[in-house]
Amino acid sequence: MSYQVDENGYYGEFGGQYVPELLMPNIVELTDRYLEIIEAPEFQRRFQGFLRDYVGRPSPLYFAERTSDKVGYQVYFKREDLNHTGAHKINNAIGQALLAQKLGKRRIIAETGAGQHGVATATACARLGLDCVIYMGEVDIQRQAPNVKRMKMLGATVIPATSGSKTLKDATNEAMRDWIANPEDTHYIIGSVVGPHPFPDMVARFQSVIGAELKEQLGEKIGRDYPDSIVACVGGGSNAIGIFFHYLDEPRAKLIAVEAAGEGLTSGKSAATTALGKKGVLHGSTTLFMQTADGQVEEAHSVSAGLDYPGVGPQHAHLFSTGRVFFASVTDEDALCAAKECAQLEGIIPALESAHALSYLKVLKNDSDHVTVLNLSGRGDKDMETYMLHGLDQKDA
Ligand SMILES: *Cc1c(COP(=O)(O)O)cnc(C)c1O
């Protein structure tokens, strides 16, 4: 059983390239060239140099002692929250911006929901001297004002998406339209392991640095290069694949993905794609996504903007349907509790997305010698307003 992409761009029955005819030249160019470009030693030297000196990698592997005492087994945090710009997204943004340069593209476009991918992309473009245009839903522009200001300060142009629900999926549609209109000089930096082949594989490879570092760090800390389990949150799935990637063929490591259950699985307000979704074509690939009875994309809901996506990437759909990865879900309320607990036990304010994974730790029942690694995908500065809205800054809330 292979968990990686095949030569046709599929993971089992999921994946593929479902794009308008006019985009095919771009997709074919990328498909033909991405591996040769990113595997070249000179590209890897440059990429690794940026990851080390600019992003601040390797991110530490931290033994969460007080959390471990509380849950009764050993918990380590992989500290992606300590990266430049505050999350794992910068790994992919830098990788793809370097790739765009190699393809001779001087203009970058990207979609963003909460603005985290927009900020990471604007950052990479500023550093590499590339023009940057970010599409963002009009509603999200209002909800995420500080990130819009960051993108603008970094020199990016932010264009509001005014169609549909004026959120992430509409911004994605606008970005696709832009790419069709500007195929010659533009590269589209997709922010997660979604979209047509080769994006899911390309993004997974850039994020797989997380798992590669983990192997070394675990070797030093516990004397074996695999943990008993790994827990990561899933929006589109990039931080999860990043930490799972090198363990997919290691059956001794149990892999657990945590989706957002929003107000509850049966509330009609959630983003628990694998629990509720069906197979179909979304944003360029066959995958699982939440659908209305007549097959339209259903609106997702989560208190966390980064998990508020109605689908998962095709590799996750495959990992779910083969059973290699166990998918769980956590409600808004439980994630908020876990964020507060992490802040007060570890002195780390986590991103709300990561708080979903944290909340799952108390569900896992393990012996005291069990080792779990939790991917702490980002820091919580961006979520302070939400945390305060829910009273997390009150002492006994
Ligand atoms: C965007 C984001 C996520 C969700 O995206 P994935 O592609 O599923 O990783 C998770 N955590 C943080 C901190 C994010 O910014």
The ligand as an SDF file (V2000), in Angstrom:
LIG
                    3D

 15 15  0  0  0  0  0  0  0  0999 V2000
   -3.6000   27.5940    8.6760 C   0  0  0  0  0  0  0  0  0  0  0  0
   -3.3160   26.9390    9.9570 C   0  0  0  0  0  0  0  0  0  0  0  0
   -3.7140   25.6090   10.2230 C   0  0  0  0  0  0  0  0  0  0  0  0
   -4.5380   24.7900    9.2680 C   0  0  0  0  0  0  0  0  0  0  0  0
   -3.9390   24.5310    8.0360 O   0  0  0  0  0  0  0  0  0  0  0  0
   -3.3360   23.0940    7.6830 P   0  0  0  0  0  0  0  0  0  0  0  0
   -3.0170   23.2120    6.2350 O   0  0  0  0  0  0  0  0  0  0  0  0
   -4.3610   22.0680    7.9760 O   0  0  0  0  0  0  0  0  0  0  0  0
   -2.1250   22.9150    8.5160 O   0  0  0  0  0  0  0  0  0  0  0  0
   -3.3460   25.0340   11.4300 C   0  0  0  0  0  0  0  0  0  0  0  0
   -2.6610   25.7210   12.3660 N   0  0  0  0  0  0  0  0  0  0  0  0
   -2.2690   27.0140   12.1550 C   0  0  0  0  0  0  0  0  0  0  0  0
   -1.5230   27.7140   13.2350 C   0  0  0  0  0  0  0  0  0  0  0  0
   -2.5890   27.6610   10.9600 C   0  0  0  0  0  0  0  0  0  0  0  0
   -2.2110   28.9290   10.7740 O   0  0  0  0  0  0  0  0  0  0  0  0
  1  2  1  0
  2  3  1  0
  2 14  2  0
  3  4  1  0
  3 10  2  0
  4  5  1  0
  5  6  1  0
  6  7  2  0
  6  8  1  0
  6  9  1  0
 10 11  1  0
 11 12  2  0
 12 13  1  0
 12 14  1  0
 14 15  1  0
M  END
$$$$
